[in-house]
Amino acid sequence: MTDIQTEKAFQKQETIFIGKKRVLGKKLSAKDLRFTKNVGLGFKTPREAIEGTYIDKKCPFTGNVSIRGRILRGVCVSTKMKRTVIIRRDYLHHVPKYNRFEKRHRNMAVHCSPCFNVEVGDVLTVGQCRPLSKTVRFNVLRVQARKSAIGKKAFQVFQGAHPCVKAAVDQSMDGGMD
């Protein structure tokens, strides 16, 4: 318990009562001392969330946050904040006048639980939750290791997409020279 007490406020999980009387001869299991839950939607609870000792009230697996609404994917571009990462979401915007697509992106601040080890370039799956701060409305649900040595500002929206979509994108990027 001493390694998690680094904040001014006493760190504990709201659903676990620490002052419980212990009966002699009865062993306490790990489940008695740690609260975890399944967020649903096909996402498994990470092993670090079940066996770890961290306390995070904004974690979807051990805290008081429910996942509802949108499920999005993006590439991590910054991990400089404490328990918050920035992801980049790339998309194509259609310009009807020229019948072409242009590349655009949005950066989002996302809460990252300590049960995940996130590095720049990793592909994150995030789920919408209640507002956690002024700019954070999403929570990390899954981390996939970086795909390749593509730069952090590379446009990666249609990797592994259908060939028709790739052809339309290539044609719009080439200027439609047929």
Residue, then its C-alpha position, 0 to 999 in steps of 0.5 A: m500500500t505504501d507505493i501507491q500513496t504518493e498523492k496528498a489525498f489517501q488513495k483507495q478504491e471507493t468500493i473496497f472497505i479497508g477497515k474490515k475486521r479480519v477473522l483469525g484463520k481466514k485468508l483474504s484473497a486478492k478479490d477481497l482487496r481489489f475491485t475490477k469490472n468488465v466494461g463489456l462491448g467485447f473488451k477484456t479486462p487487462r491482467e494488470a488491472i486485475e493483479g495491479t496495485y494502482i488506484d485510478k478513479k477514472c479507469p474504466f476497469t477499476g474506477n467509477v467510469s462507464i463506457r457508452g457511446r462511440i468507440l474510436r481508434g487513433v494513433c498515439v502522438s504524445t504521452k507527456m501528460k500524467r495519465t492522459v495521452i494525445i491521439r491523432r485521428d486521420y480522415l478524408h474530407h470530400v470536396p464536391k467541387y473537384n470531386r476529390f478527397e483531402k486529408r484532415h486530422r483531429n487530435m484528442a486528449v484521452h485518459c490512459s489508465p496505468c494498466f496500459n503501457v502506451e508509447v508514441g505510435d501505438v494504435l489505441t482503441v478508445g471509448q466515450c465516457r462522461p467528461l473527465s476534465k475540460t478536454v477529456r471525454f474518452n478512455v483507452l480500452r485497448v492498445q495495439a503495438r505500433k504497426s511499423a516505422i511510419g512517422k507520427k504525422a503520417f496519414q494512416v486511415f486506410q491501411g488494410a482497406h478495401p481495394c476500391v477505397k484505396a483506388a479512389v484515394d489514390q486517384s484523388m491524390d494523383g489529381g485524377m490524371d487518366 
